[in-house]
Amino acid sequence: MLRGLASLFMIVLLASCDGQTIRSVYYPTDNGTWHKDSVMQFNFSDLDTVHPFNLFINIRNDQTYPYSNLFLIAELQSPNGDQIRDTIEYEMALPNGQWLGSGNGSLKENKLWYKENIVFPSSGEYTLKVSQAMRKNGQVDGIMELEGITDVGYQIEKINP
């Protein structure tokens, strides 16, 4: 019985995979609060140096997230030291307040485009750093503790030829 149940679980797990995801990692924030100085750092290597990929930043938020958008600073560093730094804004909710993303209940998962059709030309270790850059309107200083973001991650998907 247990063996049959384990086999069924593996079949469902394999069927649910799309076969495109190469890497997917999440790190939790501090009890659902993302501090302004907390930089999420992801290291990855062993990627095809010729084939293009799509790179996503993944965010999980709950109902306590108080904004309809999210500003992030993302920095991608190659093994040779080259860096690409971007400030990005993502919509997290519709104008009527309905959360974007997938998931039922109070937790939503957002798969946010970061780099489309990117080639990682050098072999070695790449580093992706992600930090929140939220500010209230009319204020220069950033929000020190951003509530409602439970996890931050990244995902690399292979592009089919």
WOTA-V396771 format. One line per field, one symbol per residue. burial: b if it has 16 or more other C-alpha atoms within 10 Angstrom, else e. A space follows every 10 residues. Layout:
burial = ???
//
This chain:
burial = eeeeeeeeee eeeeeeeeee eeeeebebbe ebbbbeeeeb bbeeeebeee ebbbbbbbbb bbeebeebeb ebbbbbbbee eeeeeeeeee bbeeeeeebe beeeeebbbb bbebeeebeb ebeeebbbbb bbbbeeeeee eebbbbbbbb bbbbbbbbee e
//
